[in-house]
Amino acid sequence: MSKTAILELDGKKYEFPVYVGTENEVAIDIEKLRGATGAITIDPGYKNTGSCNSEITFLDGEEGILRYRGYSIEELADKSNFLEVSYLLVFGQLPTAKQLEQFENDIRKYTLVNEEMKTILEGFPKTAHPMGVLSSLTSALTAFNPKPVNVDNEKELYDAVCKTMGKFMVIATWTYRRRMGYPLNYYDNTKGYVENFMRLMFEIPTEPYKMDNKVVAALDKLFILHADHEQNCSTSTVRIVGSSHAGLFASISAGVSALWGPLHGGANQAVLEMLQEIHDNGGDVDKYVLKAKDKEDPFRLMGFGHRVYKNFDPRATIIKKAADDVLTAMGVDDPLLDIAKKLEKVALEDEYFKARSLYPNVDFYSGIIYRAMGIPVEMYTVLFAIGRLPGWIAQWKEMRLNKEPIGRPRQVYMGENLRAFVPVEKR
Ligand code: SDX
């Protein structure tokens, strides 16, 4: 690979350094481009633009590869657990048994949320979308933890990681409890992290809560699959907000808002709503595939396509199998799963989708499992956020420890040139 790239502009040649990542990604370093040439690049949606060097997650969209800190998603989903993967993402290595136990115990130090947070929660109408409530409550945590994290103090940073992991899931489940008019539950430090999610969500004071270990195992796997995905929209948001040295809670809150969008994490809710609409309209998937292909129709096949994967999203493959396993184990026969499989088959045989490399993504099947677990559709993206939390933390930590500059893109101005003010009486 050549060490430089040559750009010719106005008859002048400019050289820019080229470097190669550990998985052979080639980057042209244009840090000095504007100073040398007076020109900038433009790249809507940053489809060709790298924002950072990162050691956390590797994706190969052509090969359908996803690895966290070098470990394949298939192995981690099959052999690890969510807290162990969270430790791996944030600290870079798989923990020893002792380190993992310590991490879980240190998270437990922070699972009690300040009671005054309930006043903020109660300020929301019961109909408020849980993602909007979660983003607000996450930002509100700053009010109870006002001291900015000194990222150069290893213990302070470690404690901030544990505090975020401890409190975020609790307030996330509160969004559901508020919506249902249920009393708010407390984390039980004698139980596991994912078990606590199920209890926090569904345990009611009038009867003992029966934990379904199959559901806990499936949810643990789903959280692993959602844990990180390099520089996606919400993670890039967390990094750019954090680059101004805004706090960790404020940065995560911004990430929650970005994830909410239906083109991003909000797609898992949109997929279920789409499948339900197809089902309610007689199950005619061909009609919806035609709508998705019609440029005049804004309808898109939710859960299909991906900015990076131009092959199967490896997570979708794992979740599709998990959906089959969970529904079989629970004895659930969900017509929406049948519609999803039929839709996938029709789309994958259709030239429009093949020509654009549109395959099912992580959101296409996850909602089917959540639905079988009795999780309400408006909570699906909240579950995505709970899974993505360690990835957001890991990426924020890496950006701060690498002392990256504040994110501030340039633009190409296409507006009016200088013009004189006209007094209102003359307009
Ligand atoms: C996530 O980035 C990440 O890593 C995200 C994520 C993560 O873990 O963080 O993986 C999670 O967000 C997954 C994606 C969930 N979103 C959806 O399922 C929403 C539906 N998908 C699309 O909106 C779309 O595919 C995107 C947003 C995911 C990607 O869009 P791109 O990369 O900007 O592609 P594009 O919009 O330029 O589309 C390219 C072509 C266009 O057609 P042409 O103009 O070339 O004729 O493909 C078409 C699009 O119209 N197209 C679709 C389509 N997705 C793209 N047509 C119909 N249905 C779709 N779903």
Residues whose N, C-alpha, C, O or C-beta is under 5 A from the ligand:
A	BS01	SDX	H229 N232 C233 P262 L263 H264 G265 A267 A292 R300 L301 M302 G303 F304 G305 H306 R307 R356 N361 D363
